Amino acid sequence: MGKKRNRRKEILEQIAQLEEMYCDGCFLKSTFRKEYGKTYAQSFCIQRCTVGEQMRQYGEMLLSAPPRPRQ
């Protein structure tokens, strides 16, 4: 069971690394957000950006991983 929790943590770390490396300074994201709004920018990132596609795949992996037990 500990392996699955570690896998979940690894996936979350991968998502954070992708966001930090590619999304934080993304020119397209900031331009679309200014010109068209937050919703459009998010839609672009999720549907057309290769990084967004990879994040979506990680998200699907998270959905299949068991949640952390509540304390």
Residue frames as a rotation matrix with the C-alpha (Angstrom) as fourth column:
MET 1
0.567 0.824 0.000 0.00
0.824 -0.567 0.000 0.00
0.000 0.000 -1.000 0.00
GLY 2
0.349 -0.528 -0.775 2.92
0.247 -0.746 0.619 2.35
-0.904 -0.407 -0.130 0.68
LYS 3
-0.637 -0.595 0.491 4.06
0.584 0.042 0.810 1.95
-0.503 0.803 0.321 -2.92
LYS 4
-0.004 0.739 0.674 0.79
0.949 -0.211 0.236 3.37
0.317 0.640 -0.700 -4.22
ARG 5
0.805 0.260 -0.533 1.03
0.477 -0.818 0.322 6.38
-0.352 -0.513 -0.783 -1.91
ASN 6
-0.128 -0.937 -0.326 4.58
0.239 -0.348 0.906 6.97
-0.962 0.038 0.269 -3.06
ARG 7
-0.542 -0.001 0.841 3.41
0.836 0.109 0.539 6.78
-0.092 0.994 -0.058 -6.68
ARG 8
0.554 0.817 0.161 0.76
0.815 -0.572 0.095 9.40
0.170 0.078 -0.982 -5.99
LYS 9
0.606 -0.415 -0.678 3.38
0.210 -0.739 0.640 11.67
-0.767 -0.531 -0.360 -4.44
GLU 10
-0.485 -0.820 0.303 5.68
0.474 0.045 0.879 11.15
-0.735 0.571 0.367 -7.44
ILE 11
-0.144 0.535 0.833 2.89
0.967 -0.102 0.233 12.11
0.210 0.839 -0.502 -9.83
LEU 12
0.838 0.475 -0.271 2.13
0.535 -0.813 0.229 15.29
-0.112 -0.336 -0.935 -7.87
GLU 13
0.188 -0.864 -0.467 5.82
0.164 -0.441 0.882 16.20
-0.968 -0.242 0.059 -7.92
GLN 14
-0.558 -0.359 0.748 5.97
0.751 0.165 0.639 15.65
-0.353 0.919 0.178 -11.69
ILE 15
0.375 0.784 0.495 3.00
0.882 -0.466 0.068 17.97
0.284 0.411 -0.866 -12.19
ALA 16
0.812 -0.108 -0.573 4.61
0.262 -0.810 0.524 20.63
-0.521 -0.576 -0.630 -10.01
GLN 17
-0.232 -0.973 -0.010 7.87
0.332 -0.089 0.939 20.36
-0.914 0.214 0.344 -11.93
LEU 18
-0.335 0.186 0.924 6.11
0.942 0.030 0.336 20.69
0.034 0.982 -0.186 -15.28
GLU 19
0.714 0.695 0.088 4.20
0.683 -0.718 0.130 23.73
0.154 -0.033 -0.988 -14.11
GLU 20
0.585 -0.565 -0.582 7.29
0.149 -0.630 0.762 25.39
-0.797 -0.532 -0.285 -12.69
MET 21
-0.399 -0.860 0.316 9.43
0.446 0.119 0.887 24.63
-0.801 0.495 0.336 -15.74
TYR 22
-0.731 0.099 0.675 6.99
0.677 -0.024 0.736 25.44
0.089 0.995 -0.050 -18.53
CYS 23
0.122 0.964 0.236 3.86
0.882 -0.215 0.419 27.21
0.455 0.157 -0.877 -17.30
ASP 24
0.260 0.009 -0.966 5.06
0.791 -0.576 0.208 29.84
-0.554 -0.818 -0.157 -14.83
GLY 25
-0.349 -0.462 -0.816 6.71
-0.048 -0.860 0.507 31.99
-0.936 0.216 0.278 -17.50
CYS 26
-0.384 0.224 0.896 4.62
0.837 0.494 0.235 30.93
-0.390 0.840 -0.377 -20.49
PHE 27
-0.931 -0.024 -0.364 4.13
-0.116 -0.927 0.356 33.82
-0.346 0.374 0.861 -22.91
LEU 28
-0.700 0.706 -0.107 1.08
0.035 0.184 0.982 32.26
0.713 0.684 -0.154 -24.55
LYS 29
-0.197 0.629 -0.752 -0.66
0.929 0.365 0.062 31.65
0.314 -0.686 -0.656 -21.26
SER 30
-0.447 -0.014 -0.894 -0.15
0.577 -0.768 -0.277 35.23
-0.683 -0.640 0.351 -20.06
THR 31
-0.969 0.082 -0.234 -1.11
-0.228 -0.668 0.709 36.73
-0.097 0.740 0.665 -23.44
PHE 32
-0.537 0.815 -0.217 -4.27
0.279 0.415 0.866 34.67
0.796 0.405 -0.451 -23.79
ARG 33
-0.232 0.436 -0.869 -5.20
0.972 0.074 -0.222 35.44
-0.032 -0.897 -0.442 -20.21
LYS 34
-0.667 -0.087 -0.740 -4.86
0.219 -0.972 -0.083 39.20
-0.712 -0.217 0.667 -20.81
GLU 35
-0.905 0.231 -0.358 -6.59
-0.426 -0.447 0.787 39.23
0.022 0.864 0.503 -24.20
TYR 36
-0.374 0.774 -0.511 -9.30
-0.288 0.427 0.857 36.58
0.881 0.468 0.063 -23.78
GLY 37
0.374 0.512 0.773 -9.54
-0.876 -0.079 0.477 35.82
0.305 -0.855 0.419 -20.07
LYS 38
-0.357 -0.554 0.752 -8.61
-0.853 0.521 -0.021 33.06
-0.380 -0.650 -0.658 -17.66
THR 39
0.371 0.616 0.695 -11.09
-0.271 0.788 -0.553 30.51
-0.888 0.017 0.459 -19.00
TYR 40
0.939 -0.054 -0.340 -9.80
-0.335 0.092 -0.938 30.75
0.082 0.994 0.069 -22.56
ALA 41
0.058 -0.998 0.021 -6.18
-0.934 -0.061 -0.353 30.52
0.354 0.001 -0.935 -21.42
GLN 42
-0.286 -0.110 0.952 -6.91
-0.670 0.734 -0.116 27.41
-0.686 -0.671 -0.283 -19.34
SER 43
0.718 0.623 0.310 -8.84
-0.173 0.591 -0.788 25.85
-0.674 0.512 0.532 -22.20
PHE 44
0.690 -0.548 -0.473 -5.94
-0.621 -0.112 -0.776 26.46
0.373 0.829 -0.417 -24.57
CYS 45
-0.263 -0.874 0.409 -3.45
-0.963 0.217 -0.157 24.95
0.049 -0.435 -0.899 -22.14
ILE 46
-0.123 0.298 0.947 -5.54
-0.463 0.827 -0.320 21.85
-0.878 -0.477 0.036 -21.53
GLN 47
0.707 0.605 0.367 -6.62
0.018 0.503 -0.864 21.19
-0.707 0.617 0.345 -25.11
ARG 48
0.973 -0.228 0.032 -3.78
0.007 -0.109 -0.994 22.39
0.230 0.967 -0.105 -27.34
CYS 49
0.332 -0.900 0.284 -0.57
-0.918 -0.377 -0.121 22.62
0.216 -0.220 -0.951 -25.33
THR 50
0.178 -0.329 -0.927 1.67
-0.133 0.926 -0.354 19.55
0.975 0.186 0.121 -25.18
VAL 51
-0.871 -0.474 0.132 2.55
-0.157 0.014 -0.987 20.31
0.466 -0.881 -0.087 -21.55
GLY 52
-0.334 0.845 0.417 -1.14
-0.931 -0.226 -0.287 20.57
-0.148 -0.484 0.862 -20.69
GLU 53
0.462 0.461 -0.757 -1.74
-0.638 0.766 0.077 17.25
0.616 0.448 0.648 -22.38
GLN 54
-0.356 -0.681 -0.640 0.98
0.077 0.661 -0.747 15.65
0.931 -0.315 -0.183 -20.29
MET 55
-0.875 0.092 0.475 -0.50
-0.477 -0.328 -0.815 17.18
0.081 -0.940 0.331 -17.13
ARG 56
0.139 0.989 -0.049 -3.90
-0.983 0.143 0.111 15.81
0.117 0.033 0.993 -18.05
GLN 57
0.261 -0.121 -0.958 -2.36
-0.210 0.961 -0.179 12.33
0.942 0.248 0.225 -18.37
TYR 58
-0.818 -0.561 -0.130 -0.81
0.049 0.157 -0.986 12.70
0.574 -0.813 -0.101 -14.91
GLY 59
-0.542 0.700 0.465 -4.21
-0.840 -0.424 -0.340 13.79
-0.041 -0.575 0.817 -13.61
GLU 60
0.434 0.691 -0.578 -5.79
-0.713 0.656 0.248 10.64
0.551 0.304 0.777 -14.98
MET 61
-0.223 -0.601 -0.768 -3.09
0.153 0.756 -0.636 8.63
0.963 -0.260 -0.076 -13.22
LEU 62
-0.911 -0.094 0.401 -3.93
-0.344 -0.362 -0.866 10.42
0.227 -0.927 0.298 -9.98
LEU 63
-0.015 0.992 0.123 -7.58
-0.988 -0.034 0.149 9.51
0.152 -0.119 0.981 -10.34
SER 64
0.520 0.193 -0.832 -6.65
-0.263 0.963 0.058 5.86
0.812 0.189 0.552 -10.52
ALA 65
-0.599 -0.756 -0.263 -4.30
0.118 0.242 -0.963 6.11
0.792 -0.608 -0.056 -7.52
PRO 66
0.187 0.700 -0.689 -5.90
0.854 0.231 0.466 5.60
0.486 -0.676 -0.555 -4.10
PRO 67
0.493 0.048 0.869 -6.43
-0.151 -0.979 0.140 8.77
0.857 -0.200 -0.475 -2.04
ARG 68
-0.683 -0.723 0.102 -4.41
-0.151 0.003 -0.989 9.54
0.715 -0.690 -0.111 1.06
PRO 69
-0.062 0.665 -0.744 -6.07
0.837 0.441 0.325 8.31
0.544 -0.602 -0.584 4.23
ARG 70
0.325 0.257 0.910 -7.55
-0.186 -0.926 0.329 11.07
0.927 -0.276 -0.253 6.35
GLN 71
-0.550 -0.579 -0.602 -6.06
0.527 0.319 -0.788 11.68
0.648 -0.750 0.129 9.74
